[in-house]
Amino acid sequence: MLKEFKTFLMRGNVMELAVGVIIGGAFKAIVDSLVADIIMPIINALSGSADVSDLAIKIGPAQLQYGNFLQAIINFVIIGFVLFIMVKAMNTMAARFAKKNEEPESAPIPTSEDYLREIRDLLQEKKI
């Protein structure tokens, strides 16, 4: 059972998933900084105040703080857009590198039958 577990852990998909989770955690810090330090100050400057996390509604004795939910949605949309731009840029770069690495197609090598047809066509032209 321990051997099967080791085989499972060392399988490519599990290792790729682990790397993806670790990179995702590091990427989250970058995107959080982008949102908090760059995008939200620009939105604040344009709109006066864009921090919606303090929005709340009081219903009887309870207080519904829907502002945090709205802030999470805004962050999600911004993160999704940043990921979209990054994936699009990487796909474009990969396509460009793939085109550079392709070997140019060479003209097909003529066969002896091709040469014989050419000779035949030339001889027919001379008879006319």
C-alpha positions in Angstrom: 0.0 0.0 0.0 2.9 2.4 0.8 4.4 1.6 -2.7 1.1 2.4 -4.4 0.9 5.7 -2.4 4.4 6.6 -3.5 3.6 5.8 -7.1 0.4 8.0 -6.9 2.4 10.9 -5.4 5.1 10.7 -8.0 2.7 10.6 -10.9 3.1 13.6 -13.2 -0.4 15.0 -12.7 -0.1 15.2 -8.9 3.3 16.9 -9.1 2.0 19.4 -11.7 -1.0 20.1 -9.5 1.2 20.7 -6.5 3.4 23.1 -8.5 0.3 24.9 -9.8 -1.1 25.4 -6.3 2.2 26.8 -5.0 2.6 29.1 -8.1 -1.1 30.1 -7.6 -0.4 31.1 -4.0 2.5 33.2 -5.1 0.5 34.7 -7.9 -2.3 35.6 -5.5 0.0 37.9 -3.6 1.0 39.6 -6.9 -2.6 40.1 -8.0 -3.7 41.2 -4.5 -1.0 43.9 -4.6 -2.0 44.9 -8.1 -5.6 45.3 -7.0 -4.9 47.0 -3.6 -1.9 49.2 -4.6 -2.5 50.1 -8.3 -6.1 49.5 -9.5 -8.1 50.5 -6.5 -6.3 53.8 -6.0 -6.9 54.7 -9.6 -10.6 53.8 -9.2 -10.7 55.9 -5.9 -9.1 58.9 -7.8 -11.7 58.6 -10.6 -14.8 58.0 -8.5 -14.0 59.6 -5.2 -14.4 56.4 -3.2 -14.5 52.8 -4.5 -14.1 50.9 -1.2 -17.3 49.0 -0.9 -16.2 46.7 1.8 -17.8 48.9 4.5 -21.3 48.8 2.9 -23.9 47.2 5.2 -27.6 47.1 5.7 -29.3 46.7 9.1 -32.2 44.3 9.3 -33.6 44.3 12.8 -30.8 43.4 15.2 -28.7 41.9 12.5 -26.3 43.7 10.1 -25.8 42.4 6.6 -22.4 43.4 5.4 -22.8 43.0 1.7 -19.8 45.3 1.0 -17.3 42.5 1.6 -19.2 40.3 -0.9 -19.1 43.1 -3.5 -15.4 43.7 -2.9 -14.8 40.0 -3.4 -16.7 40.0 -6.7 -14.7 43.1 -7.9 -11.4 41.4 -6.9 -12.6 38.2 -8.7 -13.3 40.1 -11.9 -10.0 41.9 -11.8 -8.1 38.7 -11.1 -9.9 36.9 -13.9 -9.1 39.8 -16.3 -5.4 39.7 -15.3 -5.3 36.0 -15.8 -7.0 36.3 -19.2 -4.5 38.9 -20.4 -1.5 36.8 -19.1 -2.8 33.5 -20.7 -3.5 35.4 -24.0 0.0 36.8 -24.0 1.6 33.5 -23.3 -0.4 31.8 -26.0 0.6 34.5 -28.5 4.3 34.1 -27.6 4.0 30.3 -27.8 2.5 30.6 -31.3 5.2 32.9 -32.4 7.9 30.6 -31.1 6.2 27.6 -32.7 6.3 29.4 -36.1 10.0 30.2 -35.7 10.8 26.6 -34.9 8.9 25.2 -37.8 11.0 23.9 -40.7 10.2 25.6 -44.0 8.5 23.3 -46.3 10.7 22.3 -49.2 9.5 21.7 -52.7 8.7 18.0 -53.3 11.5 16.1 -54.9 10.6 15.2 -58.5 10.3 11.5 -59.3 11.5 9.9 -62.5 7.9 9.9 -63.7 7.8 13.7 -63.3 10.9 14.0 -65.5 9.5 11.6 -68.1 6.2 13.7 -68.3 8.3 16.9 -68.7 10.3 15.3 -71.5 7.1 14.1 -73.2 5.5 17.5 -72.9 8.6 19.2 -74.4 8.7 16.7 -77.3 5.0 17.2 -78.0 5.6 21.0 -78.2 8.3 20.5 -80.8 6.1 18.4 -83.1 3.5 21.2 -83.4 
